Amino acid sequence: MNLKQIFKESISSINKSIWIILIPCIIDILSLISYEKVFNTDYIPNISMISFQFSIISAPPSVRYLIKNFPSPLLEYKNGAFLGIINELTLFNILLFFTVICFISFIEGGYLGSINDIKNKSCSLKDFIYFGNKFWCRLFLLNLICYIPFLLGFIDEAFVWISILYMPFFYIEYLMVVEDISLISGLKESINVLMNNFSITIKMMLQCGVLYVPISCAVYIFSYLGYFGMGFSIFIVNYFGVCVNKTVFEIYKNLKKPKTSQGSNIDYYV
């Protein structure tokens, strides 16, 4: 099965449960609204007309993939300073941080489990809650690990750059959901998959970047048209982001098949 076919099938699968796109859209909209309310300011997007990102969009996706200054009201590191509600270590901020990460982990678990399960059938809200309960704990621990450099940054800003060493975590979210394995096992397997399929991973990142080049032109235009334009930008980025996330799931499953059943060479271009 070639990559073009996998992507097309992923779009078809997501369209059967189109409501799943609301999850990343709601997260982005709530981030935008809370930023403007908490800091009593109007958000002004900063985006290039043509934007190429050499990376895979996050899971769940976010318009932040193209609009780099899109607000993250809870915790954000930018220009050598910590911005957001949590900008210093206090007991209240620590409790708030753990509460929000716990909730986000539940959302991520429900989202990842749902899009992985979407193939020949639609996915319901009941399924989303089931997968959220199933995977939240493992994703909670993973999120804590990923946030360690930012938390250490309160001690010394140099620690923030440790996050670039997290490349081996590339597949771990997908692995824990598909294989239903622990965090430690997922990390080991993620490293193996990345090392054994490094060229495919690079080509996936390249293709995702190319896919979003024309989308960035539309986002550039619409993001300056008030709330309606920003809402459209959020939807279009997240729609294709969900499809990309689904594609990564299917590519991993394809890579796990015996080579004799994978057929001829994979076509990496859409």
C-alpha positions, -999 to +999 in steps of 0.1 A: +000+000+000+015+034-010+014+064+012-009+083-012-035+056-007-030+055+030-036+092+033-067+090+011-081+062+032-073+082+064-094+111+051-122+087+042-121+072+077-120+105+095-150+117+074-171+089+089-166+104+124-161+141+115-170+151+150-135+140+162-121+172+146-140+192+171-116+181+199-085+199+187-107+228+174-123+233+208-088+232+225-075+259+202-106+281+206-105+278+244-068+286+244-075+318+223-105+329+244-088+323+278-057+341+266-077+372+257-098+371+289-070+363+313-045+388+299-071+414+288-056+418+253-065+412+217-046+384+200-028+394+168-016+364+147+019+364+132+022+340+102+041+340+070+022+338+038+041+307+028+051+285+057+070+252+054+074+231+086+098+202+085+079+182+111+048+161+118+019+180+133+012+172+169-015+148+182-040+162+188-031+188+161-032+226+167-032+257+145+000+265+164+017+243+138+014+272+114+008+302+137+038+301+160+026+329+182-007+313+188-013+317+226-007+289+251-021+307+282-011+280+308+027+277+302+048+290+274+085+297+269+093+325+244+122+349+238+140+337+269+110+342+292+082+322+307+048+335+297+013+324+307-005+318+339+022+296+353+053+318+352+067+310+386+069+280+410+042+282+436+020+256+453-011+268+435+006+268+401+020+233+407-015+220+416-030+238+386-003+223+363-010+187+374-048+192+372-046+206+336-021+180+325-043+152+339-073+166+320-052+170+288-040+135+291-076+122+292-084+142+261-053+129+243-061+093+252-097+096+240-086+113+208-057+089+199-078+058+208-107+071+187-088+079+155-069+047+158-101+027+161-118+045+131-114+023+101-145+006+088-168+020+115-176+053+130-165+063+165-188+076+192-185+098+223-187+066+244-157+052+226-138+085+233-146+083+270-135+046+271-102+053+254-096+084+276-100+063+307-078+036+292-048+056+282-048+088+303-024+075+330+003+065+306-001+098+286-001+117+319+033+103+328+046+109+292+034+145+294+051+150+327+084+137+312+080+160+282+074+190+304+105+184+326+127+207+306+102+236+309+098+230+347+136+229+351+137+261+331+124+279+362+158+270+378+179+277+347+167+286+312+194+264+296+174+233+307+146+243+282+168+231+253+169+196+267+136+191+249+154+187+216+166+153+229+131+140+229+132+129+192+131+092+202+096+099+216+083+105+180+062+074+178+056+067+214+020+080+216+009+060+186+027+029+199+011+029+233-023+031+217-018+006+189+001-020+209-015-011+243+019-013+260+034+005+290+053+038+288+087+021+292+080-005+266+066+022+243+098+043+246+120+012+237+098+004+208+096+040+196+134+041+195+135+008+175+109+020+150+126+054+146+160+039+140+148+012+117+126+035+097+145+068+099+143+076+062+105+070+062+101+092+092+120+120+075+099+116+043+067+117+064+079+150+080+087+164+046+054+154+032+035+169+061+054+201+056+046+202+019+009+194+026+006+225+048+023+249+024-009+258+004-029+256+037-006+282+052-015+306+023-052+303+032-045+306+069-025+337+062-055+354+046-082+342+069-064+346+102-066+383+099-104+383+093-114+385+129-129+356+149-146+340+118-113+339+099-094+325+129-121+299+134-118+288+098-080+287+101-083+265+132-107+241+115-088+237+082-054+231+100-069+207+125-090+188+099-059+179+079-039+175+111-063+147+123-060+131+089-022+132+092-024+117+127-046+089+113-021+084+085+008+080+110-012+053+128-018+034+095+018+038+083+030+023+116+006-006+113+019-011+077+055-011+089+047-038+115+034-062+089+057-089+076+077-075+046+062-102+024+028-088+029+037-052+024+039-055-014+061-033-035+080-002-026+060+025-007+052+056-026+059+085-003+043+112-023+008+125-024 
